[in-house]
Amino acid sequence: MTEQTTPVKHYDLIIIGTGSGNSIPGPEFDDKSIAIVEKGAFGGTCLNVGCIPTKMYVYAADIAQEIHEATRLGISASVNNVDWPSIVSRVFDKRIDPIAQGGEAYRRGPDTPNIDVYDMHATFVGPKTISTGVAGQEQLISGTDIVIATGSRPFIPHVIADSGVRYYTNEDIMRLPKQPESIVIVGGGFIALEFAHVFAALGTKVTIVHRSDVLLRDADADISARILELSKTRFDVQLNTTISSVAQDSHGHVTVTTNNGENIDAEILLVATGRTPNGDQMNLDAAGIEMDGRQIKVDKFGHTSADGVWALGDVSSPYQLKHVANAEMRAIKHNLANPDNLQEMPHKFVPSAVFTNPQIAQVGMTEAQARQADINITVKIQNYSDVAYGWAMEDTTGFVKLIADKDSGQLVGAHIIGAQASTLIQQLITIMAFGIDVREAATKQYWIHPALPEVVENGLLGLEF
C-alpha cells in the first residue's frame, strides 16, 4: 500500500450505500461512531429509480388500461388525455425527492450525532480502509466493521453503449420531460415488461426486442407462455432478436437495426437488459474482498472474505429484490450487534412479483425445477374464470398454478398471473414458510365468498393426493 498523505479517520462502523443499508443504524448502535457513504440520492435504487416510483407509474397505467378494456363490462369509456408532466411531478416532486432529501437531512442532522455522511464514491485503498470524501474533498476512513450495500446498476450491451446514441434506463426514463410517441425496449424481464405496460397503457407505441425465445425466462413455463400471448396483443414483440447497430438522427429519434435486417424506428430507446452488481467499481482487491462471478462473495452470515467486512443486497445477494435486501439487512444488523449469536441470511421461500398487466407473482420451484429435483408432485392450474369474482371481472386469462409434494403435502411452488397476483401470492408464501399441509390450508380456514382468494382455495382443493 502506498504512503498515505491524507489522515485516516476511524469509525466503529462504515455503511456504504443508503438503500437497505441505511436502516442498520438504530438505538443499539447509538454508542458507536458510524460513517455513511452515499454518492447518489439517499434511499438507493428502490426509492429513487426502482420499486416505488415504477409502481406509482404502474398504478396510473393500470387505471388507463382498465378504461381501455371497460367495454367488456358494458361501459363505454376512453382516455382523453395523459398529462405526463403531472405524473412525473406527482411521483418525484411530491413524493420521492422529498423523502430522499429528508432521509439525508436526518442522517446529517442533530438527531444522529454519532453519524457522519460522505457523498463521494467509495473505493478501498487497503484492508478496512476506504477513500471517499465530502463535496470533492478526499477523506480516508477506516472501520472496525464495514457493510457494503452498494446495489447494482443497469447493464448496457456494448453495441448500445459504444454507439454514442442517447439511450435510457430505469434510472432516467421516468423523468422524461414529455411522453414519447414510440419506444423500443431492449430486454424481456421484469423491468422491460413493467415499462412496456406503463408506456403502452398511456398511449405510446411499444416495441420489445429480446434475444431469448421467451419473456420472463426464469418464470414457470406456463406463466411465460401466457404473458407472451398477452403481450403480443399490446406490443410489437420480437423474440430471438439481437441488435446489430443503433443510430440516431438530428431530431434524436433512434433506429435500431436487428440481426434479422429489420430497422425499427422510435422516439426513445430504453435498455432493460438486467443489472450489474456494483462491487467491481470499489477496488475490492485492495481490501482482500473476493468476488463470486459478478457479485461479492459472502458466507451464510453475510461475511465477505475480509474479516469485519459484510455485504448485502444486489451487490452480493443471489436475489436482486428489495424485500430480500431488507431481510439480509436485518440479519447483518443482528450479527453486528450479536457476534456470538449469528443469524443466517434468510433465503428460503423468496417470492417475487412483476407489476406488468396482468400482474405476475411466484414463490418456490417451477414445475420443471420440481420434476428435475425428482419430487413426486401434484400440479393444479386454477383459472380466475372458475370463480365468481373472476366472472365479475370477465377475466379469461388469469390463473393460479400450484405445485405440491404428494408424499408430504407441502407446497413447493406457486405461480399466479392475473389481477392482484402480488397480493394473492402472500397466502401461499405463508403456507410454504410455516410448512402447512396444503390439505389443511384448504379446509381448516374460511375463504370469503365470493372474493378472489377463492381461486387459491379451489386450486388447493384441486391438488390430487
C-alpha positions in Angstrom: 0.0 0.0 0.0 1.4 3.4 -1.0 2.2 6.0 1.6 -0.8 8.0 2.7 -0.7 11.8 3.0 -4.3 12.1 4.0 -5.1 11.4 7.6 -7.3 8.3 8.2 -10.4 8.9 10.3 -11.6 5.7 12.1 -15.2 4.6 12.8 -16.7 1.7 14.6 -18.9 1.1 11.6 -18.9 2.2 8.0 -22.0 1.7 5.8 -21.6 2.1 2.0 -24.9 2.7 0.4 -28.2 4.0 1.7 -30.8 1.7 0.3 -31.4 -1.1 2.8 -28.0 -0.3 4.4 -29.4 3.0 5.8 -31.7 1.0 8.1 -28.9 -0.5 10.0 -28.2 2.4 12.4 -30.6 2.1 15.4 -30.7 2.6 19.1 -28.4 -0.5 19.6 -25.6 1.5 17.8 -26.1 4.9 19.4 -22.8 4.4 21.2 -20.9 3.6 18.0 -19.3 6.1 15.6 -20.8 5.5 12.2 -19.9 6.7 8.7 -22.5 6.5 5.9 -21.2 6.8 2.4 -23.7 7.7 -0.4 -22.6 9.3 -3.7 -26.2 9.5 -5.0 -29.6 10.1 -3.6 -30.4 8.6 -0.2 -32.8 5.6 -0.4 -31.0 3.7 -3.1 -32.4 2.1 -6.2 -35.8 1.1 -4.7 -36.8 4.6 -3.6 -35.3 6.7 -6.3 -35.4 4.8 -9.6 -36.9 1.4 -8.9 -39.6 -0.4 -6.9 -41.5 2.6 -5.5 -41.6 5.2 -8.4 -42.2 2.5 -11.0 -45.2 1.2 -9.1 -46.6 4.7 -9.0 -46.4 4.8 -12.8 -47.8 1.3 -13.0 -50.9 2.3 -10.9 -51.7 5.1 -13.3 -51.2 2.7 -16.2 -53.5 0.1 -14.6 -56.2 2.7 -14.4 -55.8 3.7 -18.0 -55.7 0.0 -19.1 -59.0 -0.6 -17.2 -60.6 2.2 -19.1 -59.3 0.8 -22.4 -60.9 -2.5 -21.6 -64.1 -1.3 -20.0 -66.3 -2.3 -22.9 -66.1 -5.9 -21.6 -68.1 -4.7 -18.7 -70.7 -2.9 -20.8 -69.1 0.5 -20.1 -68.1 2.9 -22.9 -65.1 4.9 -21.8 -61.9 6.3 -23.2 -58.7 8.0 -22.0 -58.9 11.5 -23.4 -55.6 12.9 -22.2 -52.5 11.8 -20.4 -50.7 14.6 -18.5 -47.2 13.2 -18.4 -45.6 16.1 -16.6 -48.3 15.9 -14.0 -47.5 12.2 -13.4 -43.8 12.9 -13.2 -44.4 15.7 -10.7 -46.8 13.6 -8.6 -44.2 10.8 -8.4 -41.0 12.8 -7.9 -41.6 16.4 -6.8 -44.4 15.5 -4.4 -43.2 12.1 -3.1 -39.9 10.6 -4.0 -37.5 13.5 -4.0 -38.7 14.9 -0.6 -38.3 11.5 1.0 -34.8 11.1 -0.3 -33.8 14.6 0.7 -35.4 14.2 4.1 -33.5 10.9 4.7 -30.2 12.6 4.0 -31.1 15.6 6.1 -32.0 13.3 9.0 -28.7 11.5 8.9 -26.8 14.8 8.7 -28.8 16.4 11.5 -28.7 16.6 15.3 -30.9 13.5 15.8 -28.0 11.2 14.8 -24.9 12.9 16.2 -22.8 9.8 16.0 -23.2 9.6 12.2 -21.1 11.3 9.6 -22.2 11.4 5.9 -19.8 11.2 3.0 -21.1 12.0 -0.5 -18.2 10.8 -2.7 -17.6 7.4 -4.3 -16.1 4.8 -2.0 -13.1 2.8 -3.1 -10.9 0.5 -0.9 -7.2 1.5 -0.6 -6.3 -1.2 1.9 -7.8 -3.6 4.4 -10.8 -1.9 6.1 -9.7 1.5 4.6 -11.7 3.5 2.1 -11.1 6.6 0.1 -14.2 8.8 -0.1 -14.9 12.4 0.9 -17.4 15.3 1.2 -18.0 17.9 -1.5 -14.9 17.0 -3.5 -12.6 16.9 -0.6 -11.0 13.5 -0.2 -11.0 11.7 3.1 -9.6 8.3 4.1 -11.7 6.4 6.6 -11.3 3.1 8.3 -13.8 0.9 10.1 -13.8 -1.8 12.7 -16.8 -3.2 10.7 -17.8 -2.3 7.2 -21.1 -3.1 5.4 -21.1 -2.9 1.6 -24.6 -2.3 0.4 -23.9 -0.5 -2.9 -26.6 -2.2 -5.0 -26.4 -2.6 -8.8 -26.6 -0.6 -12.0 -28.2 -1.2 -15.4 -26.3 -3.5 -17.7 -25.8 -1.9 -21.1 -24.8 -4.1 -24.1 -21.7 -2.9 -25.9 -23.5 -2.4 -29.2 -25.6 0.2 -27.5 -23.0 1.6 -25.0 -20.5 2.1 -27.8 -22.9 3.6 -30.3 -23.0 7.1 -29.0 -26.8 7.0 -29.2 -28.8 8.6 -26.4 -30.5 5.7 -24.5 -32.5 5.5 -21.3 -32.6 3.1 -18.4 -34.9 2.7 -15.4 -32.7 5.4 -13.8 -33.8 8.2 -16.0 -36.7 7.1 -18.2 -39.3 8.1 -15.6 -38.1 11.8 -15.7 -38.6 12.3 -19.4 -40.0 15.9 -20.0 -42.7 14.5 -22.3 -44.2 11.2 -23.1 -42.8 9.6 -26.2 -45.0 8.6 -29.1 -42.9 5.5 -29.6 -40.3 3.5 -27.7 -38.1 0.5 -28.3 -37.5 -1.6 -25.2 -34.5 -3.9 -25.3 -35.0 -6.8 -22.9 -37.7 -9.3 -21.8 -37.5 -9.4 -18.0 -39.2 -7.6 -15.0 -38.1 -4.1 -15.9 -38.9 -4.4 -19.6 -42.4 -5.8 -19.1 -43.3 -3.2 -16.4 -42.3 -0.3 -18.6 -43.8 -1.8 -21.6 -47.1 -1.8 -19.8 -46.7 1.7 -18.5 -46.0 3.3 -21.8 -48.5 1.2 -23.9 -51.3 1.9 -21.4 -50.6 5.6 -21.5 -50.6 5.6 -25.3 -47.0 5.1 -26.5 -46.3 2.6 -29.3 -44.1 -0.1 -27.8 -41.7 -2.5 -29.5 -39.9 -5.1 -27.4 -36.7 -6.6 -28.8 -35.4 -9.6 -26.8 -32.7 -12.1 -27.6 -34.4 -15.0 -25.9 -37.3 -17.1 -27.3 -39.5 -16.4 -24.2 -40.4 -13.5 -21.9 -39.5 -13.9 -18.2 -37.3 -16.9 -19.0 -36.9 -17.7 -15.2 -40.7 -18.0 -14.7 -42.7 -21.2 -14.8 -43.2 -22.2 -18.4 -47.0 -21.8 -18.3 -46.6 -18.2 -16.9 -44.0 -17.3 -19.6 -46.3 -18.7 -22.3 -49.3 -16.7 -21.1 -47.6 -13.4 -20.7 -46.1 -13.7 -24.1 -49.5 -14.4 -25.6 -51.0 -11.4 -23.8 -48.0 -9.1 -24.6 -48.4 -9.8 -28.3 -51.9 -8.2 -28.1 -50.4 -5.0 -26.7 -46.9 -4.6 -28.0 -44.8 -5.5 -31.0 -42.8 -8.4 -29.5 -39.7 -9.5 -31.4 -38.1 -12.6 -29.8 -34.8 -14.4 -30.8 -33.7 -10.9 -31.9 -30.4 -9.1 -31.2 -29.3 -5.6 -32.1 -26.7 -5.2 -34.8 -26.4 -1.4 -34.7 -28.1 1.7 -33.3 -28.3 5.1 -35.0 -29.8 8.5 -34.1 -31.0 11.3 -36.4 -30.7 15.0 -35.9 -34.1 15.1 -34.0 -32.9 12.5 -31.5 -35.0 9.7 -32.9 -33.3 6.3 -32.9 -33.1 3.5 -35.5 -32.4 0.0 -34.2 -31.1 -2.5 -36.7 -31.7 -6.1 -35.8 -29.9 -9.3 -36.7 -32.9 -10.0 -39.0 -32.0 -6.9 -41.0 -35.1 -5.0 -39.9 -34.9 -1.3 -39.0 -37.1 -0.2 -36.0 -37.6 3.5 -35.7 -38.7 5.0 -32.4 -38.5 8.3 -30.5 -36.9 6.7 -27.4 -34.6 3.7 -26.7 -35.0 2.0 -23.3 -32.4 -0.6 -22.2 -33.7 -3.1 -19.8 -31.3 -6.0 -20.1 -30.6 -6.7 -16.5 -28.4 -5.3 -13.7 -24.8 -5.5 -12.8 -23.7 -5.5 -9.1 -21.5 -2.5 -8.2 -18.7 -4.4 -6.4 -16.5 -4.2 -9.4 -16.3 -0.4 -9.0 -14.8 -0.5 -5.5 -11.2 -1.8 -5.9 -12.1 -4.8 -3.7 -8.7 -6.5 -4.2 -7.0 -3.8 -2.1 -9.1 -5.0 0.9 -8.8 -8.7 0.2 -12.5 -9.0 -0.7 -13.2 -11.8 -3.1 -15.8 -11.8 -5.9 -18.0 -14.7 -6.9 -18.6 -14.0 -10.5 -20.1 -10.5 -10.7 -21.1 -10.5 -7.0 -19.2 -10.0 -3.8 -18.7 -13.4 -2.2 -20.3 -13.8 1.2 -20.9 -16.7 3.5 -24.3 -17.7 5.0 -24.0 -15.0 7.6 -23.1 -12.2 5.2 -19.4 -12.1 5.9 -17.1 -11.4 2.9 -13.7 -12.9 2.7 -12.2 -10.0 4.6 -12.5 -10.0 8.4 -15.0 -7.4 9.6 -16.4 -6.7 6.2 -20.0 -7.6 5.3 -22.2 -7.3 2.2 -25.9 -7.3 1.5 -28.4 -6.6 -1.3 -27.8 -6.6 -5.0 -24.0 -6.3 -4.7 -23.8 -9.8 -3.1 -27.2 -11.5 -3.0 -28.5 -14.2 -5.3 -31.8 -12.2 -5.4 -32.0 -8.7 -6.7 -35.1 -7.9 -4.8 -35.7 -5.1 -2.2 -37.5 -7.3 0.2 -34.5 -9.7 0.2 -32.1 -6.8 0.7 -34.2 -5.7 3.7 -34.2 -9.2 5.2 -30.4 -9.5 4.7 -30.0 -6.1 6.3 -31.9 -7.3 9.4 -29.7 -10.4 9.6 -26.5 -8.4 9.4 -27.8 -5.7 11.8 -28.4 -8.6 14.3 -24.9 -10.1 13.6 -23.1 -6.8 14.1 -24.8 -6.4 17.5 -24.6 -10.1 18.4 -21.3 -11.5 17.1 -21.7 -14.6 19.3 -25.2 -15.5 18.1 -25.1 -15.1 14.3 -28.2 -15.3 12.1 -28.0 -16.8 8.6 -29.1 -14.8 5.6 -32.8 -15.6 5.1 -33.1 -17.1 1.6 -35.9 -19.6 2.0 -39.2 -19.3 0.1 -38.2 -16.0 -1.6 -41.2 -14.6 -3.6 -41.2 -12.1 -6.4 -43.7 -10.2 -8.4 -43.8 -8.4 -11.8 -46.1 -5.4 -11.9 -46.9 -5.6 -15.5 -50.6 -6.1 -16.6 -51.7 -8.6 -15.7 -49.5 -8.9 -12.6 -47.3 -12.0 -12.1 -46.2 -13.4 -8.8 -44.2 -16.5 -7.8 -42.6 -18.3 -4.9 -40.8 -21.6 -4.8 -40.0 -24.0 -7.6 -41.3 -24.0 -11.2 -42.8 -27.3 -12.4 -39.7 -28.0 -14.4 -37.4 -27.5 -11.3 -39.6 -29.7 -9.1 -39.5 -32.5 -11.7 -35.8 -32.1 -12.0 -35.5 -32.4 -8.3 -37.3 -35.7 -8.6 -40.2 -34.6 -6.3 -43.4 -36.7 -6.5 -45.5 -33.7 -7.5 -49.2 -32.9 -8.0 -50.0 -29.9 -10.1 -53.2 -27.8 -10.4 -53.9 -24.9 -12.6 -57.0 -23.0 -11.4 -58.4 -20.3 -13.7 -59.7 -17.0 -12.5 -62.7 -17.7 -14.7 -63.6 -20.6 -12.5 -64.7 -18.4 -9.5 -67.4 -15.8 -9.0 -65.1 -12.8 -8.7 -63.4 -13.8 -11.9 -66.8 -13.7 -13.6 -67.3 -10.2 -12.2 -64.1 -9.1 -13.8 -64.8 -11.0 -17.0 -61.3 -12.4 -16.6 -60.5 -15.1 -19.2 -56.7 -15.2 -18.9 -55.6 -15.3 -15.3 -54.7 -18.4 -13.4 -53.1 -19.9 -10.3 -50.7 -22.7 -10.7 -49.8 -24.8 -7.6 -47.2 -27.5 -7.3 -47.2 -29.7 -4.2 -45.3 -32.7 -2.9 -47.7 -35.7 -2.9 -45.8 -37.5 -0.2 -45.6 -34.7 2.3 -48.5 -32.4 1.4 -46.1 -29.5 1.3 -46.4 -26.7 -1.3 -43.2 -26.5 -3.3 -44.2 -23.8 -5.8 -46.9 -21.3 -6.5 -47.3 -19.1 -9.6 -50.0 -16.6 -10.4 -50.8 -14.4 -13.4 -53.7 -12.1 -13.1 -55.3 -9.3 -11.2 -53.9 -8.8 -7.6 -51.4 -11.6 -8.1 -48.8 -9.9 -5.9 -51.4 -9.9 -3.1 -52.9 -13.3 -3.6 -49.4 -14.9 -3.5 -49.0 -13.9 0.1 -51.3 -16.6 1.4 -49.2 -19.2 -0.4 -45.9 -17.7 0.9 -47.4 -18.2 4.4 -48.3 -21.8 3.7 -44.7 -22.6 2.5 -42.9 -20.6 5.2 -44.8 -22.3 8.0 -44.8 -25.7 6.5 -48.6 -26.0 6.4 -50.0 -29.1 4.7 -51.9 -27.8 1.7 -54.9 -30.1 2.5 -55.2 -28.4 5.9 -54.7 -24.9 4.4 -57.6 -25.5 2.1 -60.1 -26.9 4.6 -59.2 -25.6 8.1 -59.9 -21.9 7.5 -62.7 -19.9 5.9 -62.3 -18.4 2.5 -64.6 -15.4 2.0 -67.1 -15.9 -0.7 -67.2 -14.6 -3.4 -63.8 -12.9 -3.0 -60.9 -13.5 -5.4 -58.9 -15.7 -3.0 -61.4 -18.4 -3.8 -59.3 -19.1 -6.9 -56.4 -20.1 -4.5 -58.8 -22.1 -2.3 -60.1 -24.0 -5.3 -56.5 -24.6 -6.6 -55.5 -26.1 -3.2 -58.6 -28.3 -3.2 -57.8 -29.4 -6.8 -54.4 -30.8 -5.9 -54.6 -34.6 -6.2 -53.2 -36.9 -3.5 
